[in-house]
Amino acid sequence: MMLQRTNRLRALALGAVAVSGALVLTACGSDTNTSKDAQQAAKNIKCDGEGKLLASGSSAQKNAVDAWVKNYQTACKKTQINYKDIGSGGGIEEWLQGTTAFAGSDSALKPEEVAKSKKICKGGQGINLPMLGGPIAISYNLPGVKDLALDASTVAKIFDGKIKKWNDPEIKKLNPDAKLPSTDVQAFHRSDESGTTQNLGKYLGTAAKDDWKYPDEKSWPAKGGQGASGSAGIAQQVKQTEGAIGYFELSYATANNLDSVKIDTGAGEPVDPTSENASKAIADAKVAGKGKDLALDLNYDTKAEGAYPIILVTYEIACDKGNKSKTLDATKSFLTYTASEDGQKELSKLGYAPLPEEVAKKVRSTIPELS
């Protein structure tokens, strides 16, 4: 009797675990686990296609994608979206291998990647669809030091290992009233291929030409420093390491309650990394792509008042023609939502910058033409 009772309890426990696991897997589509905000946001979503939709790439957009997926799956319960934040380079690689429906990248496809895409885009090629913008925060861990200001030159020298102490004269000059300690600077960079790294490199190569001589690649180019995987990995290292400094999309700084550097651009006042200030810089962007490709040319050397210059635009990358027939309808449906007014409204809540309306209109007119 005792053995039967024990077996019965064990079976109940295993059943509870199984139910718990099922709830985890279906949480995004479960009414009981869906917030009222998600239900409200889902009202205007038009569902099309069904089944599993796999995508991967930029970790900078992960927080936005999580919100979009939650809202979308509230409305479209027949579609299960799985987005892996493995970095822009990894996302493009998986997409070029044909294992995902689309990729997320913080930098546009290179010409050689476009050429490779023709193998999986039957009769077409890969195109860049801008979906969100935002500031790349330079965050630091220096107890007692608030409102730290740096310029492009000091940021370049810090990440290149040329400024080694926080009380360096160049930092003091920009922060005359701050009590800067002699703590060692510990700079963290992405160990994986990242569009965030590439955008930081473009900023430094443009605004600090004399101090940053490296190519703007997805892989970290400078020697020294310490690597961490993904934006979340760097944020965690900065949070737990006194004297640390790192770079990631603003929402990671907000989520980890980290102080972020103001950037001295040469304008009247140093500029905070806010979505509003990033939008002022992104508004200067011009469409550099041709045809359905909407790659943007960003102005990293802006000196406009209140414009934050270290910015990124994340693209969703798909085929203009030759997308997989099994996932095409769901891909178009999901991207139509993310580019919609409702989808873009989600971004400001999370510290991202919505697309300028002129760019958003072009994205919205291009998605329905994907085939």
C-alpha positions as CSV (number, residue, x, y, z in Angstrom):
1,M,0.0,0.0,0.0
2,M,2.8,2.4,0.9
3,L,4.6,1.6,-2.4
4,Q,1.3,2.2,-4.4
5,R,0.8,5.5,-2.6
6,T,4.4,6.6,-3.3
7,N,4.0,5.7,-7.0
8,R,0.7,7.6,-7.1
9,L,2.3,10.7,-5.6
10,R,5.2,10.5,-8.0
11,A,2.8,10.3,-11.0
12,L,0.9,13.3,-9.8
13,A,4.2,15.2,-9.4
14,L,5.3,14.3,-12.9
15,G,1.9,15.3,-14.2
16,A,2.2,18.7,-12.5
17,V,5.7,19.2,-14.1
18,A,4.3,18.3,-17.5
19,V,1.4,20.7,-17.1
20,S,3.8,23.4,-15.9
21,G,6.0,22.8,-19.0
22,A,3.0,23.0,-21.3
23,L,2.1,26.3,-19.7
24,V,5.5,27.6,-20.4
25,L,5.4,26.6,-24.0
26,T,2.0,28.1,-24.6
27,A,2.3,31.1,-22.4
28,C,2.3,33.6,-25.3
29,G,-1.0,32.2,-26.6
30,S,-2.7,31.6,-23.3
31,D,-5.5,34.0,-22.3
32,T,-4.7,33.4,-18.6
33,N,-1.1,34.4,-19.1
34,T,-1.6,37.3,-21.5
35,S,-1.7,40.8,-20.1
36,K,-4.5,43.2,-20.9
37,D,-1.9,45.3,-22.8
38,A,-1.1,42.5,-25.1
39,Q,-4.8,41.8,-25.7
40,Q,-5.4,45.4,-26.5
41,A,-2.4,45.6,-28.9
42,A,-3.6,42.4,-30.6
43,K,-6.9,43.8,-31.7
44,N,-5.7,45.3,-35.0
45,I,-3.4,42.5,-36.0
46,K,-4.3,40.6,-39.2
47,C,-3.3,37.0,-39.0
48,D,-2.1,35.0,-42.0
49,G,-0.3,31.8,-42.3
50,E,0.3,29.3,-39.4
51,G,2.8,26.9,-38.0
52,K,6.3,27.6,-36.7
53,L,8.2,30.8,-37.7
54,L,11.9,30.6,-37.0
55,A,14.1,33.7,-37.0
56,S,17.4,34.7,-35.3
57,G,19.9,37.5,-35.1
58,S,20.3,40.9,-33.3
59,S,20.3,40.8,-29.5
60,A,19.8,44.5,-29.5
61,Q,16.2,44.1,-30.8
62,K,15.4,41.1,-28.6
63,N,13.3,43.1,-26.1
64,A,11.2,44.6,-28.9
65,V,10.8,41.2,-30.6
66,D,9.6,39.7,-27.3
67,A,6.9,42.4,-27.0
68,W,5.9,42.0,-30.7
69,V,5.7,38.2,-30.5
70,K,3.6,38.4,-27.3
71,N,1.1,40.7,-29.0
72,Y,1.1,38.8,-32.3
73,Q,0.6,35.4,-30.8
74,T,-2.2,36.7,-28.6
75,A,-4.1,37.4,-31.9
76,C,-2.6,34.7,-34.0
77,K,-2.7,31.5,-31.9
78,K,-2.0,29.2,-34.9
79,T,1.5,30.7,-35.4
80,Q,4.4,30.0,-33.1
81,I,7.3,32.4,-33.4
82,N,10.8,31.5,-32.1
83,Y,13.4,34.3,-32.3
84,K,16.9,33.5,-31.1
85,D,19.1,36.5,-30.1
86,I,22.4,35.0,-31.3
87,G,23.9,38.3,-32.7
88,S,23.5,39.9,-36.1
89,G,26.3,37.8,-37.7
90,G,24.9,34.5,-36.5
91,G,21.4,35.5,-37.6
92,I,22.6,36.3,-41.1
93,E,24.6,33.1,-41.3
94,E,21.6,31.0,-40.3
95,W,19.3,32.8,-42.8
96,L,21.9,32.3,-45.6
97,Q,21.9,28.6,-44.7
98,G,18.1,28.5,-45.2
99,T,17.3,27.5,-41.7
100,T,15.2,30.6,-40.7
101,A,12.5,32.6,-42.3
102,F,14.1,36.0,-41.7
103,A,17.1,37.5,-39.8
104,G,17.5,40.5,-37.6
105,S,20.6,42.6,-38.0
106,D,21.9,45.9,-36.7
107,S,23.7,46.5,-40.0
108,A,22.7,46.1,-43.6
109,L,23.8,43.1,-45.7
110,K,27.2,43.4,-47.3
111,P,27.4,43.0,-51.1
112,E,29.0,39.5,-50.7
113,E,26.1,38.5,-48.4
114,V,23.6,39.8,-51.0
115,A,25.4,37.6,-53.6
116,K,25.2,34.5,-51.3
117,S,21.5,35.2,-50.7
118,K,20.6,34.5,-54.3
119,K,21.1,30.8,-53.6
120,I,18.2,30.7,-51.1
121,C,16.1,33.5,-52.7
122,K,15.1,31.7,-55.8
123,G,14.8,34.4,-58.5
124,G,15.5,37.2,-56.0
125,Q,17.9,38.3,-53.3
126,G,18.1,39.5,-49.7
127,I,16.8,42.9,-48.8
128,N,17.0,45.1,-45.7
129,L,13.8,46.2,-44.1
130,P,14.5,48.8,-41.3
131,M,12.2,48.0,-38.3
132,L,13.4,50.0,-35.3
133,G,16.1,52.4,-34.2
134,G,17.6,53.3,-31.0
135,P,20.6,54.6,-29.1
136,I,23.6,52.5,-28.3
137,A,24.2,53.3,-24.6
138,I,27.8,53.5,-23.3
139,S,27.2,52.4,-19.7
140,Y,29.6,52.2,-16.8
141,N,29.9,51.1,-13.2
142,L,31.6,53.8,-11.2
143,P,30.0,54.3,-7.7
144,G,29.6,58.0,-6.8
145,V,30.0,59.3,-10.4
146,K,26.9,60.5,-12.1
147,D,26.3,62.4,-15.3
148,L,29.6,61.3,-16.8
149,A,30.3,62.9,-20.2
150,L,32.7,61.6,-22.9
151,D,33.4,62.5,-26.4
152,A,34.2,60.3,-29.4
153,S,38.0,60.6,-28.8
154,T,37.8,59.4,-25.2
155,V,35.4,56.6,-26.0
156,A,37.7,55.4,-28.7
157,K,40.8,55.5,-26.4
158,I,38.9,53.7,-23.7
159,F,37.8,50.8,-25.9
160,D,41.3,50.7,-27.5
161,G,43.0,50.4,-24.2
162,K,44.8,53.7,-24.3
163,I,42.9,55.3,-21.4
164,K,43.5,52.9,-18.4
165,K,42.4,54.9,-15.3
166,W,39.1,56.6,-14.7
167,N,40.9,59.7,-13.4
168,D,42.7,60.1,-16.7
169,P,43.3,63.8,-17.6
170,E,41.2,63.6,-20.7
171,I,38.2,62.3,-18.8
172,K,38.8,65.0,-16.1
173,K,38.8,67.7,-18.7
174,L,35.3,66.7,-19.8
175,N,34.1,66.3,-16.2
176,P,35.8,69.0,-14.1
177,D,33.3,68.8,-11.2
178,A,33.3,65.0,-11.0
179,K,35.2,63.1,-8.3
180,L,36.9,60.6,-10.5
181,P,38.6,57.6,-8.8
182,S,41.9,56.0,-9.8
183,T,40.0,52.8,-10.5
184,D,41.2,50.7,-13.5
185,V,39.0,51.0,-16.6
186,Q,37.7,47.6,-17.5
187,A,36.2,47.7,-21.0
188,F,33.8,45.0,-22.2
189,H,33.0,44.3,-25.9
190,R,31.0,41.7,-27.7
191,S,32.7,38.4,-28.2
192,D,30.1,37.4,-30.9
193,E,29.6,39.0,-34.3
194,S,27.3,42.0,-33.7
195,G,25.8,44.8,-35.7
196,T,25.9,46.8,-32.4
197,T,29.7,46.5,-32.5
198,Q,29.7,47.5,-36.2
199,N,27.6,50.6,-35.5
200,L,29.8,51.7,-32.6
201,G,32.8,51.2,-35.0
202,K,31.1,53.4,-37.6
203,Y,30.5,56.1,-35.1
204,L,34.1,56.0,-33.8
205,G,35.6,55.8,-37.3
206,T,33.6,58.8,-38.3
207,A,33.7,61.1,-35.2
208,A,37.1,60.0,-33.9
209,K,39.1,59.4,-37.1
210,D,42.4,60.1,-35.5
211,D,41.9,57.8,-32.6
212,W,40.0,54.8,-34.1
213,K,41.8,53.2,-37.1
214,Y,39.9,50.0,-37.2
215,P,37.4,48.8,-39.9
216,D,33.8,48.9,-38.9
217,E,33.1,45.1,-38.8
218,K,30.7,43.0,-36.8
219,S,33.7,41.3,-35.1
220,W,35.4,43.3,-32.4
221,P,38.6,44.7,-34.0
222,A,40.7,46.2,-31.2
223,K,43.1,44.4,-28.9
224,G,42.6,44.2,-25.2
225,G,39.4,44.5,-23.2
226,Q,37.2,41.6,-22.2
227,G,34.6,39.9,-24.3
228,A,31.0,38.9,-23.4
229,S,28.3,37.2,-25.5
230,G,25.3,39.3,-26.5
231,S,24.1,42.6,-25.2
232,A,22.7,40.9,-22.1
233,G,26.2,39.4,-21.4
234,I,28.0,42.8,-21.5
235,A,25.3,44.4,-19.4
236,Q,25.7,41.7,-16.8
237,Q,29.5,42.2,-16.7
238,V,29.2,46.0,-16.4
239,K,26.6,45.6,-13.6
240,Q,28.8,43.3,-11.5
241,T,32.3,44.8,-12.2
242,E,33.4,48.1,-10.6
243,G,35.3,50.2,-13.1
244,A,33.6,48.5,-16.0
245,I,32.3,50.2,-19.2
246,G,30.4,48.6,-22.1
247,Y,28.0,49.2,-25.0
248,F,24.5,47.9,-25.7
249,E,21.1,49.0,-26.7
250,L,19.5,51.4,-24.2
251,S,16.9,49.0,-22.9
252,Y,19.6,46.8,-21.4
253,A,20.9,49.8,-19.5
254,T,17.4,50.6,-18.3
255,A,16.6,47.0,-17.3
256,N,19.9,46.7,-15.3
257,N,19.6,50.2,-13.7
258,L,23.0,51.2,-15.2
259,D,24.4,54.7,-15.5
260,S,25.0,55.8,-19.1
261,V,27.5,58.3,-20.6
262,K,26.4,61.6,-22.1
263,I,28.1,62.2,-25.4
264,D,29.8,65.5,-26.1
265,T,29.2,66.0,-29.8
266,G,30.4,69.6,-29.9
267,A,26.8,70.9,-29.6
268,G,25.8,73.2,-26.8
269,E,25.3,70.4,-24.2
270,P,26.4,66.7,-23.9
271,V,23.5,64.5,-25.1
272,D,21.8,61.7,-23.2
273,P,21.1,58.4,-24.9
274,T,17.3,58.6,-25.1
275,S,14.9,57.3,-27.8
276,E,13.9,60.8,-28.5
277,N,17.4,62.0,-28.9
278,A,18.3,59.0,-31.1
279,S,15.2,59.8,-33.3
280,K,16.7,63.2,-34.0
281,A,19.8,61.6,-35.4
282,I,17.9,58.8,-37.3
283,A,15.7,61.5,-38.9
284,D,18.8,62.5,-40.9
285,A,19.2,59.1,-42.4
286,K,18.8,58.6,-46.1
287,V,17.7,55.5,-48.0
288,A,20.8,54.1,-49.6
289,G,19.4,50.8,-50.9
290,K,18.0,50.3,-54.4
291,G,14.6,48.8,-55.4
292,K,12.9,47.1,-52.5
293,D,16.1,47.3,-50.4
294,L,15.7,50.0,-47.8
295,A,19.2,50.1,-46.2
296,L,19.8,53.5,-44.6
297,D,22.8,55.8,-44.5
298,L,23.1,57.1,-41.0
299,N,24.8,60.3,-39.9
300,Y,27.1,59.3,-37.0
301,D,28.8,62.7,-36.9
302,T,25.8,64.8,-36.3
303,K,26.2,67.9,-34.2
304,A,22.6,68.9,-34.1
305,E,21.4,70.1,-30.7
306,G,19.9,67.2,-28.7
307,A,20.8,64.5,-31.4
308,Y,22.5,61.4,-29.9
309,P,25.0,60.2,-32.4
310,I,25.7,56.5,-31.4
311,I,22.7,54.9,-33.0
312,L,21.6,51.8,-34.7
313,V,18.8,50.7,-37.0
314,T,17.9,47.1,-36.9
315,Y,16.8,45.5,-40.1
316,E,14.7,42.4,-40.7
317,I,16.3,40.6,-43.6
318,A,14.2,38.5,-46.1
319,C,14.1,37.7,-49.8
320,D,12.4,40.1,-52.1
321,K,11.5,37.1,-54.2
322,G,11.9,33.4,-53.4
323,N,10.9,33.3,-49.7
324,K,9.9,29.8,-48.4
325,S,6.3,29.2,-49.4
326,K,5.6,27.5,-46.0
327,T,6.5,30.6,-44.0
328,L,5.9,33.4,-46.4
329,D,2.4,34.3,-45.3
330,A,3.2,34.2,-41.6
331,T,6.4,36.2,-42.2
332,K,4.6,38.9,-44.1
333,S,1.8,39.0,-41.5
334,F,4.2,39.3,-38.6
335,L,6.4,42.0,-40.3
336,T,3.3,43.9,-41.3
337,Y,2.4,44.1,-37.6
338,T,5.9,45.2,-36.5
339,A,6.0,48.0,-39.0
340,S,2.5,49.1,-38.3
341,E,1.6,52.1,-36.2
342,D,0.6,49.8,-33.4
343,G,3.8,47.8,-33.6
344,Q,6.0,51.0,-33.7
345,K,4.2,52.4,-30.7
346,E,5.5,49.5,-28.6
347,L,9.1,50.7,-29.2
348,S,9.0,53.9,-27.2
349,K,7.8,52.1,-24.1
350,L,11.0,49.9,-24.3
351,G,13.5,52.7,-24.9
352,Y,13.7,52.2,-28.7
353,A,13.2,54.8,-31.4
354,P,10.3,54.2,-33.8
355,L,11.1,54.6,-37.5
356,P,10.7,58.0,-39.0
357,E,7.3,58.1,-40.7
358,E,8.8,58.5,-44.2
359,V,10.8,55.4,-43.8
360,A,8.0,53.5,-42.1
361,K,5.7,54.2,-45.0
362,K,8.2,52.6,-47.4
363,V,8.6,49.6,-45.3
364,R,4.8,49.1,-45.0
365,S,4.4,49.3,-48.8
366,T,7.3,46.9,-49.4
367,I,6.3,44.0,-47.1
368,P,3.1,43.1,-49.0
369,E,5.2,42.7,-52.2
370,L,7.5,40.0,-50.7
371,S,7.0,36.8,-52.6
